[in-house]
Amino acid sequence: MSLIRKLNIKAKAEINTGFGVNSSDYGGRFTKKNGEANVEKHGIPFLERISWFHTMLSIRTWKFLFIIVTFFITVNLLFGIVYYFMGTEHFYGLKNGTEWEKFWEAFFFSTQTFTTVGYGRVSPGGFTTSAVAAFEALLGLLTFSLATGLFYGRFSKPKAYIKFSPNAIIAPYKNITALMLRIAPFKNATLTEAEAKLTLGMTVEENDKAVNKFFTLDLEYEKVNALNLSWTIVHPITENSPLYNFTAADYANTRGEIIIFIKAFDDMFSNTVVKRSSYTFNELVFGAKFIPMYHSNTKGNKTVLDLSRLNNFIEADISYAFLEPTQAINS
């Protein structure tokens, strides 16, 4: 991939973005598509660099439930094995049968003890079995307290229910072009005072060396009072833009990434929520324009926001933006 040798001299690079300058030290995109930092930490033990609380709050729901269920089954299998080898004769009310039947009796006694249900049909006899059962009951109480806290944390965690269009586009804008992307709320939450910030990162050649340059992109509107419908975020590509005079070939042959940061106030959580994403130049469509994604309903008393149209766009002619002034007039 070729490097841009000369940037628009009117575009001022930022030095306080938190991203490194040396391009050779970077791998992949600057930010993951979901907004997380594309960084893998090394140098300390694995268990020390993982925040398990944050991990359990942020992983997908099916993974969270899978971990909970797997932990529950595993713990009870281990205690069931312990009870089985301690001797099922040390338990009152345990049914005699095959060895498998005895093991499953021990397993389900473990589940009843772990959850403190205690149906009463089977009970431990003797000091050792009672001590193990008491320890398991204590472990069960602590585990369920922790699981309850995690469930509540996941349920009550403030989240920005905002979707980003999978693609950004270079679209017609007045007499020039503009970089555009679209966002929309997708749940019945009320978001107010929504703010957007765009940062452009590019790998350029400077003094025969590949370096990363970052630019804050000016927006048509940086803030909206309420985010009820879709919001098309627009960066006009003026003479002060680092993307000024970029052609389709420049986008295709340059390593670049547009990082977007959204901040809004959620009335439901009574808290500020944030959402991030990014678009590489490979995810940018040159010469397109978004089509509307909301319309009036059949009764004419409500507005319908069609989220399936979030990334719907059509081809648009922007060749006029790359003509000389005299050519543009004649055309």
Secondary structure, DSSP 8 states (H G I E B T S, - for coil): ---B----TTS--BS-SS--SBGGG--S-SB-TTS-B-----SS-GGGS--HHHHHHHS-HHHHHHHHHHHHHHHHHHHHHHHHHH-GGGEET-----HHHHHHHHHHHHHHHHTT---SSSEE-SHHHHHHHHHHHHHHHHHHHHHHHHHHHHHHS----EEE-S-EEEEEETTEEEEEEEEEE-SS--EEEEEEEEEEEEEEEETTEEEEEEEEE--S-SEEEE-SS-EEEEEE--TTSTTTT--HHHHHHS-EEEEEEEEEEETTTTEEEEEEEEEEGGGEEESEEE---EEE-TTSSSEEE-GGGTT-EEE---GGGGS-HHHHHH-
